[in-house]
Amino acid sequence: MSAAPTAPATGQLPAVGAPAPDFTLPSTAGTDVTLSALRGRNVLLAFFPLAFTSTCTSELCALSDDYEQFQSAATVVLPISVDSVPTLKEFKSKERLGLDLLSDFKREVSRRYGTLIEDRFYSNRVYVLIDRDGIVRWTYAEETPRTRRENSELLQRLRALEDR
């Protein structure tokens, strides 16, 4: 059995300083979310491999617990996985998550953002911070899907963005 890849197989993360690739994805709220419609607010894209796995559960619960801190930093948190909307709704309900999750079931956004691990058919754990003007300001890809950034680091990145 081979080890999990340490880097996305399909491409590069968006370049810092470049416009974030636009997308529209369905959410657990029952509506579509379009990235460009969020201009005027910071956006944190949090690509995660699969619902109901241990690291993803702890990460999404932590993001949900600290959601008010992200909101006070004028930031919309958009967790994205390749799971279907029904699966994500069940995950959100079971874990009592206070934020909506986006489904990239067709894997188009994961491919566009260079996060999809093709041989696993799910996304690596990747963070993309986009400023109020739609420009990528920070990206981070975990070496394995089993690791994650702490919210304190993500919030520190947001404060640095606001201090620019």
NORTAWO-V19845 format. One record per pair of residues at least 6 apart in sequence whose ideal C-beta (glycine too) atoms are under 7 Angstrom apart, sorted by the first residue. I is the first residue (numbers start at 1). J is the second residue. Records with the same first field share a line. If there is no record, write none. Layout:
I = J  J
This chain:
4 = 144  145
5 = 117
6 = 143  144
7 = 141
8 = 114  115  116  117  124  141
9 = 117  118  119
10 = 111  114  116  118
11 = 114
12 = 114
13 = 113  114  126  128  139  141
14 = 20  21  113  128  136  139
15 = 136
16 = 136  137  138  139
17 = 135  136
18 = 136
19 = 134  135
20 = 35  128  130  134  135  136
21 = 112  113
22 = 35  36
23 = 35  109  112
24 = 32  33  34
25 = 32  33  80  102  103  104  109
26 = 32  85  103
27 = 33  100  101  102
28 = 85  88  89  92  100  101
29 = 100
33 = 78  102
35 = 43
36 = 134
38 = 76
39 = 132  133  134
40 = 132
41 = 74  75  76  132
42 = 73  74  75  129  130  131  132  158  161
43 = 75  76  78  130
44 = 70  75  77  78  127  129  154
45 = 78  80  127  128  130
46 = 63  77  78  79  80  127
47 = 80  110  113  115  123  124  125  126
48 = 56  59  60  79  81  123  125
49 = 56  81  122  123  125  145
50 = 56  81  83  122
51 = 81  83  87  88  91
52 = 91
55 = 145  146  148
57 = 95
59 = 148
60 = 79  95  97
61 = 95  97
62 = 151
63 = 77  79  99  151
64 = 97  98  99
66 = 151
67 = 77  98  99
69 = 155
70 = 77
73 = 155  158  159  162
75 = 158
77 = 99
78 = 102
79 = 99  101  102
80 = 102  104  109
81 = 88  101  104  123
82 = 104  105  107  110  122  123
83 = 103
84 = 103  105
85 = 103
88 = 101  103
92 = 101
104 = 110
107 = 116
110 = 116  123
113 = 126  128
115 = 123  124  126
116 = 123
117 = 123  124
124 = 141  142  145
125 = 142  145  147  148
126 = 140  141
127 = 139  140  149  154
128 = 136  139
129 = 137  138  157  161
130 = 136  137
131 = 137  161
137 = 161
138 = 157
140 = 149
142 = 148
